[in-house]
């Protein structure tokens, strides 16, 4: 790997250790890691303090990098660009877009990040998207992790216009998430997507309630509560 540090940001993903090893092998260099930090915004900001390069590669703890990915073709970010995102394949619904993808990010942009719920949408500067995939976002490692992915993503897609998306694009992705049927725990991802839409409708424009999407303890408790209610009513 030439020119860029790399960091894996993990929290509680069951396969994070294996994916960290894979990332280092494919990149051909050691990969730093930040693990278990509560508060998504805080965790992202802290990754900027681990690196020695202004631009660095950032991978989620459930990202499985493609074995053929080459850093030799990775260009530095242009002036005014805060982040570049390579697409990731979604294992439960066939979508391929920026969700869960590999990122090249500017350290100073992370330090100046704003307060949006979609943390990386709060970066100062433009975001550019690569059209090809760099790997797979393997979020479906347990029922909870699959549910959480669908829940968070569709809650934010329900407010897609706030994140620079057209209504059509947001609705198409919501339809795919709610119809998830492939791979491990796909039904949990679909249920999470539906629950996320309901959550978005319930909280409306209340920013404090919407911030629960970034609270891992609340998400786990909400998952348990909804599953208990389903067991009772079912």
Secondary structure, DSSP 8 states (H G I E B T S, - for coil): --S-EEEEEESS-TTHHHHHHHHHHHHTS--EEEES-SSHHHHHHHHTTT-SSSEEEEEETTEEE-TT--GGG-----TTEEEEEEEEEETTT--EESTT--EEEEHHHHHT----SSGGGG-SSEEEEEEEEEEEE---SSHHHHHHHHHHHHHHHTTGGGGT--HHHHHHHHHHHHT--SSTTHHHHHHHHHHHHHHHHHHTT-HHHHGGGG-HHHHHHHHHHHHHHHHHH-
